[in-house]
Amino acid sequence: MVAAETKIEIGRDVQKLVEKLKSIPILEGKIFGMLGHSYGGMGILEAIEIGIEPDFLVFLASPIQKHGAFFTHQLENDNPT
């Protein structure tokens, strides 16, 4: 397997992985979260743009965005249950 090089490719890979994991019967109804480190975090954000919906996210050493854009995204998409 060739490693993904762009955040779009990483996002697509994450989406496919999530779809596969959610199709496993023993995981049905389980809380699903994601942890992304550095560029991997950007790939997770791309997968969210594609349509995955994790229950929670953890980002470590995420690339910095201007004027708190990263935190604005979190606040705008906060869906407490």
C-alpha positions as CSV (number, residue, x, y, z in Angstrom):
1,M,0.0,0.0,0.0
2,V,1.3,3.4,-0.9
3,A,1.2,6.1,1.8
4,A,-1.3,8.9,1.3
5,E,0.4,12.2,0.5
6,T,-2.3,14.9,0.7
7,K,-4.9,15.7,3.4
8,I,-7.6,14.9,0.9
9,E,-6.2,11.3,0.4
10,I,-5.9,10.9,4.1
11,G,-9.5,12.1,4.6
12,R,-10.7,9.6,2.1
13,D,-8.7,6.8,3.7
14,V,-10.1,7.8,7.1
15,Q,-13.6,7.8,5.7
16,K,-13.2,4.3,4.3
17,L,-11.8,3.0,7.6
18,V,-14.6,4.5,9.6
19,E,-17.2,3.0,7.2
20,K,-15.5,-0.4,7.6
21,L,-15.3,-0.2,11.4
22,K,-19.0,0.9,11.7
23,S,-20.0,-2.1,9.6
24,I,-18.6,-4.6,12.2
25,P,-21.6,-5.9,14.2
26,I,-19.8,-5.9,17.6
27,L,-19.1,-2.2,17.2
28,E,-22.7,-1.2,16.5
29,G,-23.9,1.5,18.8
30,K,-20.5,2.1,20.4
31,I,-19.1,5.6,21.0
32,F,-16.7,6.5,18.2
33,G,-13.9,9.0,18.6
34,M,-10.8,10.0,16.7
35,L,-7.3,11.1,17.6
36,G,-5.2,13.0,15.1
37,H,-1.6,14.1,15.5
38,S,-0.2,16.9,13.4
39,Y,-1.0,16.4,9.7
40,G,-3.2,13.4,10.6
41,G,-5.5,15.9,12.4
42,M,-5.9,17.7,9.1
43,G,-6.8,14.4,7.5
44,I,-9.5,13.9,10.1
45,L,-10.9,17.3,9.5
46,E,-11.0,16.5,5.8
47,A,-12.9,13.2,6.6
48,I,-15.4,15.3,8.6
49,E,-15.9,17.5,5.6
50,I,-16.6,14.3,3.5
51,G,-19.2,13.2,6.0
52,I,-18.0,11.1,8.9
53,E,-19.5,12.1,12.3
54,P,-17.3,11.0,15.3
55,D,-18.6,11.4,18.8
56,F,-15.5,13.2,19.9
57,L,-12.1,14.4,18.6
58,V,-8.7,14.8,20.1
59,F,-6.0,16.8,18.3
60,L,-2.3,16.8,19.3
61,A,0.2,19.3,17.8
62,S,-2.3,20.4,15.2
63,P,-1.2,22.9,12.6
64,I,-2.0,26.4,13.7
65,Q,-4.6,28.4,11.9
66,K,-4.9,32.2,11.7
67,H,-7.1,34.0,14.2
68,G,-8.3,30.9,16.1
69,A,-10.0,29.3,13.0
70,F,-9.4,25.9,14.5
71,F,-11.3,26.8,17.7
72,T,-14.0,28.6,15.8
73,H,-14.6,25.3,13.8
74,Q,-14.9,23.4,17.1
75,L,-17.4,25.9,18.6
76,E,-19.5,26.0,15.5
77,N,-19.7,22.3,15.3
78,D,-20.2,21.5,19.1
79,N,-23.2,19.2,19.4
80,P,-23.7,18.3,23.0
81,T,-25.9,15.3,23.6
